[in-house]
Amino acid sequence: MLLPTEIRSNLQLISEVFTPLIGKRLLDVGCGSGSLIGALLKQGAVAAGVDRSVKAISLARARFPEANTYLGDASSLPFADAAFDGAILLNSLNPLSPEAIESALQESLRVVKTRGKILIIEGLAAARPVPVRSSDVDSSEAIRSPFAAIDHFLATGRASEILRLEYVTRRQVEAEVASTSEILSADVKGDARARLRTATLYSRLLRPQRDSAPSRQRMIACILTRP
C-alpha cells in the first residue's frame, strides 16, 4: 500500500486498493456525471454507477454509454447480493444523515462479494481538523464528519476496517484545460476571434502563478470489508 505522502490523487489510491483493475467489477456509489467511471473504464475495470440525481445519471449515460449507470439511492441499491468485486464512495457520504450513511454502508457491503472491499473517500476543508476517530474530536466536529457515523457502524460489528489514512491531492491543471477545451470547442470553430480568446484563456490557465501555492485538497479515506 502507498504511503500517504506518496498519494497524489484519489484515482491513484483507488487504483492501488483495487489493483489489478482490469476486469474488476467496481461500483461507484454516488457517481454523479460519471467522471470516476470514465477513469476506471480507461484502466480496464468493469465499472457501474448509481446516483439519485436524474440530471447526473443522464449526463453519465451520455458520456459513458458503455457503462451500466442507474438511478437509485445509496440506501437501497438496485443490485443483487455480491454483484461487485468492490465499491467506491467518493465524496458521497458527507451530505447524508448518520442514519442514511449507515444504510449506505450496509447496502454497499451487501452488493460486494465476501472478500470485496469498500473504499470511502471524503474531502475535508483546509481549516477543519482531520478526524482519525470520532472520539478524537469535539461533539460539533463529530456531527459534521461522516466518520462519526462510520465509527458507529463499525462498533456494531457489521463491518471491519482494514485501513484509514489521510493524504493531500494536487489539482490537475491538464484536466482543467481539457474540460475548458470541451466546453469552448463549439464556439471556436470557424471564428478567428474566438480562437484567439481561447488561446489567451489557455495561456492564463497554464501560466505559473508566482504568488500562489498549488491547489490542494485534504482527504481522509478508509477501507471496509465484511466481518
C-alpha positions as CSV (number, residue, x, y, z in Angstrom):
1,M,0.0,0.0,0.0
2,L,1.2,3.5,-0.8
3,L,2.3,5.8,2.0
4,P,0.1,8.9,2.5
5,T,2.9,11.1,1.3
6,E,3.0,9.1,-2.0
7,I,-0.6,9.7,-2.9
8,R,-1.2,12.5,-5.3
9,S,-4.8,11.8,-6.5
10,N,-7.9,9.9,-5.5
11,L,-7.6,7.8,-8.6
12,Q,-4.1,6.8,-7.6
13,L,-5.4,5.5,-4.3
14,I,-8.4,3.8,-5.9
15,S,-6.1,2.0,-8.4
16,E,-3.8,0.9,-5.6
17,V,-6.7,-0.5,-3.4
18,F,-8.3,-2.5,-6.3
19,T,-5.3,-3.5,-8.3
20,P,-5.3,-5.1,-10.8
21,L,-8.2,-3.0,-12.2
22,I,-8.5,-5.0,-15.5
23,G,-11.8,-6.9,-15.5
24,K,-12.6,-5.9,-11.9
25,R,-16.3,-5.2,-11.3
26,L,-16.5,-1.9,-9.4
27,L,-19.5,0.2,-8.3
28,D,-19.3,3.9,-7.9
29,V,-21.9,4.8,-5.3
30,G,-23.0,8.5,-5.9
31,C,-21.3,8.5,-9.3
32,G,-22.6,12.0,-10.3
33,S,-21.9,12.7,-14.0
34,G,-19.6,9.7,-14.3
35,S,-16.0,11.2,-14.2
36,L,-14.7,8.3,-12.0
37,I,-16.5,5.7,-14.1
38,G,-14.7,7.0,-17.1
39,A,-11.3,6.9,-15.4
40,L,-12.0,3.3,-14.3
41,L,-13.1,2.2,-17.7
42,K,-9.8,3.6,-19.2
43,Q,-7.9,1.3,-16.8
44,G,-9.8,-1.8,-17.8
45,A,-12.3,-2.0,-15.0
46,V,-16.0,-3.1,-15.5
47,A,-17.4,0.0,-13.9
48,A,-21.0,0.7,-12.9
49,G,-22.5,3.7,-11.1
50,V,-25.6,4.8,-9.2
51,D,-26.8,8.2,-8.3
52,R,-30.1,9.7,-7.1
53,S,-29.9,12.7,-9.4
54,V,-31.8,12.3,-12.7
55,K,-29.7,15.0,-14.3
56,A,-26.4,13.5,-13.2
57,I,-27.3,10.0,-14.4
58,S,-28.5,11.4,-17.8
59,L,-25.0,13.0,-18.2
60,A,-23.2,9.9,-17.1
61,R,-25.1,7.8,-19.6
62,A,-24.4,10.3,-22.4
63,R,-20.7,10.4,-21.6
64,F,-20.2,6.7,-21.0
65,P,-22.9,4.7,-22.7
66,E,-20.8,1.5,-22.4
67,A,-21.1,1.7,-18.5
68,N,-24.1,0.5,-16.5
69,T,-25.4,3.5,-14.7
70,Y,-28.6,3.5,-12.7
71,L,-30.9,6.0,-11.0
72,G,-31.2,5.0,-7.4
73,D,-30.4,5.7,-3.7
74,A,-27.3,4.6,-1.8
75,S,-29.6,3.3,1.0
76,S,-31.4,0.9,-1.4
77,L,-29.0,-0.1,-4.2
78,P,-30.7,-1.7,-7.3
79,F,-28.2,-4.7,-7.5
80,A,-28.1,-8.3,-6.4
81,D,-26.1,-9.5,-3.5
82,A,-22.3,-9.9,-4.2
83,A,-22.7,-8.4,-7.7
84,F,-19.4,-6.5,-7.5
85,D,-15.7,-7.0,-6.5
86,G,-15.6,-3.7,-4.8
87,A,-17.5,-0.4,-4.2
88,I,-16.2,3.2,-4.1
89,L,-17.9,6.1,-2.2
90,L,-16.1,9.2,-3.3
91,N,-17.4,12.3,-1.5
92,S,-20.8,10.6,-1.3
93,L,-21.5,10.4,2.4
94,N,-20.9,14.0,3.7
95,P,-24.4,15.3,2.6
96,L,-26.2,12.3,4.3
97,S,-27.6,12.0,7.8
98,P,-25.9,9.5,10.1
99,E,-28.8,7.0,9.6
100,A,-28.5,7.3,5.8
101,I,-24.7,6.8,6.0
102,E,-25.1,3.6,7.9
103,S,-27.8,2.4,5.4
104,A,-25.5,3.2,2.5
105,L,-22.6,1.3,4.1
106,Q,-24.9,-1.7,4.8
107,E,-26.1,-1.7,1.2
108,S,-22.6,-1.3,-0.2
109,L,-21.4,-4.4,1.8
110,R,-24.4,-6.4,0.6
111,V,-23.6,-5.8,-3.1
112,V,-19.9,-6.6,-2.7
113,K,-18.6,-10.1,-2.7
114,T,-17.5,-11.7,0.6
115,R,-13.8,-10.6,0.4
116,G,-14.5,-7.4,-1.6
117,K,-13.5,-4.0,-0.3
118,I,-15.4,-0.8,0.1
119,L,-13.3,2.4,-0.3
120,I,-14.7,5.5,1.3
121,I,-13.0,8.9,0.5
122,E,-14.1,12.2,1.8
123,G,-12.7,15.7,1.3
124,L,-12.0,17.9,4.3
125,A,-11.9,21.7,4.4
126,A,-8.4,23.1,4.9
127,A,-9.2,24.6,8.2
128,R,-11.1,21.6,9.5
129,P,-9.3,19.0,11.7
130,V,-9.0,15.6,10.2
131,P,-10.7,13.0,12.4
132,V,-8.8,9.8,12.8
133,R,-11.5,8.5,15.1
134,S,-14.7,10.4,16.1
135,S,-13.6,10.2,19.8
136,D,-10.6,12.5,18.9
137,V,-12.8,15.5,18.1
138,D,-15.4,17.5,19.9
139,S,-19.1,16.9,19.5
140,S,-19.8,19.6,16.9
141,E,-17.0,18.2,14.7
142,A,-18.3,14.7,15.2
143,I,-21.7,15.7,14.0
144,R,-20.3,17.2,10.8
145,S,-18.0,14.3,10.0
146,P,-19.4,11.3,8.2
147,F,-16.7,9.3,10.0
148,A,-18.6,9.6,13.2
149,A,-21.4,7.5,11.6
150,I,-18.8,5.2,10.1
151,D,-17.3,4.6,13.5
152,H,-20.7,3.8,15.0
153,F,-21.3,1.4,12.2
154,L,-18.0,-0.3,12.8
155,A,-18.8,-0.5,16.6
156,T,-21.9,-2.6,15.8
157,G,-19.7,-5.3,14.2
158,R,-21.3,-5.1,10.8
159,A,-18.0,-4.3,9.1
160,S,-14.3,-4.5,9.7
161,E,-11.9,-1.7,8.9
162,I,-8.7,-2.6,7.1
163,L,-7.1,0.8,6.9
164,R,-7.7,4.5,7.5
165,L,-5.4,7.2,6.2
166,E,-5.1,10.9,5.5
167,Y,-3.5,12.4,2.4
168,V,-3.4,15.5,0.2
169,T,-4.3,15.6,-3.5
170,R,-2.9,18.0,-6.1
171,R,-5.2,19.7,-8.6
172,Q,-4.5,18.6,-12.2
173,V,-4.2,21.7,-14.4
174,E,-4.3,19.5,-17.5
175,A,-7.8,18.2,-16.6
176,E,-9.0,21.8,-16.1
177,V,-7.6,22.7,-19.6
178,A,-9.2,19.7,-21.2
179,S,-12.6,20.5,-19.6
180,T,-12.4,24.1,-20.8
181,S,-11.5,22.9,-24.2
182,E,-14.6,20.6,-24.3
183,I,-16.8,23.5,-23.2
184,L,-15.5,26.0,-25.7
185,S,-14.9,23.8,-28.7
186,A,-18.3,24.6,-30.2
187,D,-17.6,28.3,-30.1
188,V,-14.2,28.4,-31.7
189,K,-14.8,26.6,-35.0
190,G,-14.6,28.9,-37.9
191,D,-14.2,32.0,-35.7
192,A,-10.7,33.5,-35.6
193,R,-11.5,35.9,-32.8
194,A,-13.0,33.1,-30.7
195,R,-9.8,31.0,-31.3
196,L,-7.7,33.9,-30.1
197,R,-9.8,34.3,-26.9
198,T,-9.5,30.5,-26.3
199,A,-5.7,30.6,-26.8
200,T,-5.5,33.5,-24.3
201,L,-7.5,31.6,-21.8
202,Y,-5.3,28.5,-22.2
203,S,-2.2,30.6,-21.6
204,R,-3.7,32.0,-18.4
205,L,-4.6,28.5,-17.1
206,L,-1.1,27.2,-17.8
207,R,0.9,30.3,-16.7
208,P,2.8,29.7,-13.4
209,Q,1.4,31.7,-10.5
210,R,4.3,33.1,-8.6
211,D,2.4,34.2,-5.5
212,S,0.0,31.2,-5.1
213,A,0.8,27.8,-3.8
214,P,-0.5,24.7,-5.7
215,S,-4.2,24.0,-5.1
216,R,-4.5,21.1,-2.6
217,Q,-7.4,19.1,-1.1
218,R,-7.0,17.3,2.2
219,M,-8.7,13.9,2.1
220,I,-9.4,11.0,4.5
221,A,-10.1,7.5,3.3
222,C,-10.9,4.1,4.9
223,I,-11.3,0.6,3.6
224,L,-14.1,-1.6,4.9
225,T,-14.9,-5.3,4.4
226,R,-17.4,-7.7,5.7
227,P,-16.5,-9.0,9.2
